[in-house]
Amino acid sequence: MNKKLLGFIPFLIFIFLCVFLYQGLFGNPRELQTGRIGQTMPSFVLPDLMDGSKQWRDTDLKGDVYLLNVWGTWCPTCIAELGYLTELRERGVRIIGLYYEQAYDPDFGDEFDINALRNEVQNMLDRAGNPYQFNILDLDRTLALDLGVSGAPETFLVDANGTILLHHTGDINPRVWRAKFAPVMQELSE
């Protein structure tokens, strides 16, 4: 191979690294991109957290605009946002909870006490506010993985056709609502 060409390869690698690092300077580290924006909700059949005899399907959620809020009682930020989410529900925003149980790992065959979890959740919602129409229990994290959830809280705005319009990582508070969610909700109501 030509010596000039071999000498040019490190220069190309240097240029590539410079471009890559330059892009990182202007990216927003708080904004995670999900590949699900513009796609429909993944198919699922999962139990209701508070009533194990009730099953929820992705098709049950179609027909209304809603927020799907990923949360857990172990998450301090989730607890902090419950009050504002409850205000949103009182203003007519439909909010569905996707309960993410961090302590359960199906691969290790952990003993799991669903009744203790239900009591813990009910006590938390009684104290901090209950914004949820219902909570879906995703013990095996199948829906969370399909959505690309990396933790809690995370919130998805889903339209009446089941299309994911927004994905927000972190709490929903008045500032986030006004800047990110309210404009899209306004558009949907027109």
N, C-alpha and C positions, 0 to 999 in steps of 0.2 A: 504494500500500500504506500502511496506517496507520503513522504515525510511532512510536506506542507499540510496535507489533509489530517494527519495524525496530530499535528500541532494545533489545528483548528478545533478539534473535538473538545478540549478543556474550555475553550472560549465559548462554545455553544452551551456547554453545561453551566458555565457561569451566567450566561444571559438567561437561561431557563430559570435558574435559582433566583436571580434578581427579579424577574417578572413575577414569579410565585410569591416571593416575600413582599414585593410591592403591593400586590393585591391584598395580602393579609393586613397591611397597614390601614386599609380603608374599609375592611369588613366589620360588621357589628358582631362582637363576640356573644352578645346576649340574644341574638336572633338565630335560632336554629331553623334550618330549612327542612321541610318534610317533603318527601316525594308524593305525598297524598293530596296536596293542594290541587283542586280541579278534578279530583277523582271521587268516585262514590265511596261511601263507607264500606269497609270490608264486611263480608258476610260473617254472621256470628249467631250462635244460640248459646246464651249464658243465663245463669240463674239470677233471680232478684236477691240482693243481699239480705233483705229482711224477711223474705218469704221464699224459702227454697223450693216450694211447689210451683212457683211462677217462673216461667222461662221468658226471656226477652230475645227477640230476633231483630236483625237490622231492619227488616221490613216493618216492624212495629213502630219504628221511629219516623218513617216517611210521612209526609203530609204537612208537617209543621217545621218551621225554623227552630233550631235549638242549639244550645251550647252543650257539648259533652266535656265535662270537667273531670279530669283524672286527679284523684285525691286519696289521702289516707290519714287516719288519726295519728299516726306516727310523725306526720309532716307538719312542723310548726307554721310554715308559710301557708299551707292548706287551711289550717285552723284560722289563721289571721284573715284569710280572704272570705271565710264563710259569712261574716256580717254583711259585706258589700254584695256578695252574690245573693244573699237573702233579700236585700233591697231591690236588686234587679228582678228577682222573681216576683216581688210585690208590684213591680212596674209592668209585669206581663211577660218577662223573658222566660222562656221554657228552658230549664236546666236539668240535665240528666247527669247523675254521678256515675263514674266508672271507678269503682273502689279498687285500689291497688294495694294489696296486702304484701308488705315488704318482708315480713317475718316468715312467710310460708315458702317452702321450696319443695315442689313435688318430686324432684330428683333424689332427695334425701329421705323421703317417706316420713316426713315430720308428722307428729301428732298435731291435729288441728282442731280446736274447739270453736266451732261456728257460733254456738250460743254465746260464748264469751265475747267474740268479735261483735256480734249483733248488739250486745249490751254496751260495749265500749262505744260503738258508733252512735247508738241512740243517746247515750249520756252526752257525748260530744255535741251532737246536733241540738239537743235540748239546751245546752249551755251557750253555744256559739251561734246558733241560728241554723235553720234547715232550708237551704235554697232548692233542694232536689225534689223533683216530682217522684223519682225513685232512684235507686242505686243498683247498678249492674255489678255483680261480683265476678271478677276476672282472676281467679286464683292461679290458673296456669299461665296467665299473661298472654294468652293467644291474641286477643284483640289489641292489647297494648303493644305487642310486638308488631302486629300488622299495621298499626298506626304509626309506628316509629317512635313510641314514647320512650323517653330517656329517664324519666323520673316523675316527680309530682311537686307542685301542681303543673298541669298542662291543660290547655283548653282548646277545643276545636269548635269552630262555628260551622254548622251544617245547615244547608238549605232544605226546603221542603221536598226536593227530589233526592235527597241523601248525598248531595255533593259537598265535599269539604271545601269551604271558602277561605278559612283562616286557621292558623295554628299558632298559639301563643304559649311560650314556656315561661313560667313564673306566675305570680299572683295576678288576679284581675282586681284592679283598684280604680278609683274614679279617673285618674290620669290615663291609664291604659285603655279603659273603656272609651273615653272621649276620643283618644287618638287613633285607636285601632279598630274597635268593634262598632262603635256608634255610626260611623259613616257607612259601613257595609249594611248594618241593620236598617238605616234610613233608606238606602238604595233598595233593599228588599221590600220595604213597606210601600214603595211608590208604585 
